[in-house]
Amino acid sequence: MRLDKWLKVSRLIKRRAVANEACDAGRVTANGRPVKASYDVKTGDILELKFGEKLIQVEVLSTADIVGKAGAEAMYRQL
């Protein structure tokens, strides 16, 4: 699954366009290296997201296409 779509489905970022912009600006890294929105997210990847001064680090647990609000937090584990 594409990174921008995964960020939206997991509800870490509200809209896919915003996720795409964050990737283009270099605020998202996967396994320690900057990635584009088209990066193929796999189970076990470690993602870092920078929101201003805040840094969020998560491990990808699932890459399901359709997830409800209750299941969105089960897609990742915060580190």
N, C-alpha and C positions, 0 to 999 in steps of 0.2 A: 504494500500500500504506500502511496506517496506520503511524504512527510507532512505537507500542508493539510492533506485530508485527515491524516491520523491525529494531528493536533486539534483539528476541529471536532472530530468524532469523540476524542477523549475529553473534550471540553477544557483543555488547558488554555486554548485560545478560542474566543467566541466565534469568529468568522474566518472562513478559509482565505479570504483576501488579506486579512490582517496577518494570518500565519504565513502567507506567501511573502508579504512585505518584510516580516521579521527574518525570514530565511535569506532574502535578498540583501538585507542590511548586515548580515553576518552575526545576528544575535542568537542563532541556534547552532549548536555543535552536536555531532554524533560521534561517540567513541573518541572524543578529544580533537576532532577536526571539523572545521566549518563545512556546512553542507547546504545545498540548494533545496528548494521546495520539491524538486522531483526525486530526491533521495528515496530509495526503497527501504522503508522501515521494516526491521526484522525483530522477532522476539529475542530478547537478551540485549538489545542495543541500549547504551547509556546516552541519554539526551540531556543537554544543558541549555536552558533558556534564560536569557538575560532580559529582565524588564526593569530598565533604569538601574537602580542600585541593587535590586533584588535578583538573586540567582536561584533558579529552580533546577534541581538535578533529579531525573527520573529514570527508572529502568522499564523498558517496554515488556509487558507481560502478555499482551494480546494485540492482534491486528485485525479484529473483526470490522466489517464494513458498516454494519448497522447495530448500534447499541443505544439502549434507552438511558435516561438520565441516571437511574440507579446503578446501571452497569458500567458507566463511564469510568468511575474510579477504579474498577477492577482491571482496567486496561494497562495500568502502570503502578509502580511502587515508587514512592518518593524516597530519595536517599538523603 
